Structures are given as C-alpha cells and as structure tokens.
Amino acid sequence: MLSGIALDLLAISAGTLGMLCLLVALFGRTLPIVPFQEPFEADEADAAGSDPRPPFIPMPTDLNTHAEMVSWMTRDLPGLIEEASRRPHDH
C-alpha cells in the first residue's frame, strides 16, 4: 500500500514537472519583456480639464420607498443634471 501511494505521488510529480517544462518550451520565448517606465503624473492643469463627467449628485436621504426614489429620479434629477452641466466643474 505504501509503495502504491509513493508511486502515485511520483506520477503526479512527474506529470506536473512535464507540463511545466512543456509550457516553458512553448511560451517561454514569446512572453513580452516590457522595460520599466516611470509612472505618468498629470499636472493639476491637465486634470482640471480632462474630466468630461458631470459632478456627482447624491440622492436625498429622506427618500424611503421605491416610489419616492423613482419619482425623484424622473422628476428632480434631470433638472439637477442639466443645472450641474451648465456650471463649471469644481476642481
């Protein structure tokens, strides 16, 4: 019984090592080597004009039911979005 377990472990180890060698042989030379690059740092002036999204508009906390939330989103939110898109972004 002990020799059967040892033989099983040897077969698993040999199979794993064989697959690893096969993967290295097939893909070892085709992996791209990317040289180190310094991270890009944007200036404050660049960041101020590059955000096309309107400012975040939080939902009021006094809305409790689904119907109140849907009503606010369909009635009040479009006007708030339009108003926020007309004024300059606060950065």
C-alpha positions, 0 to 999 in steps of 0.5 A: 500500500505504501509503495502504491501511494509513493508511486502515485505521488511520483506520477503526479510529480512527474506529470506536473514537472512535464507540463511545466517544462512543456509550457516553458518550451512553448511560451517561454520565448514569446512572453513580452519583456516590457522595460520599466517606465516611470509612472505618468503624473498629470499636472493639476492643469491637465486634470482640471480639464480632462474630466468630461463627467458631470459632478456627482449628485447624491440622492436625498436621504429622506427618500424611503420607498421605491416610489419616492426614489423613482419619482425623484429620479424622473422628476428632480434629477434631470433638472439637477443634471442639466443645472450641474452641466451648465456650471463649471466643474469644481476642481 
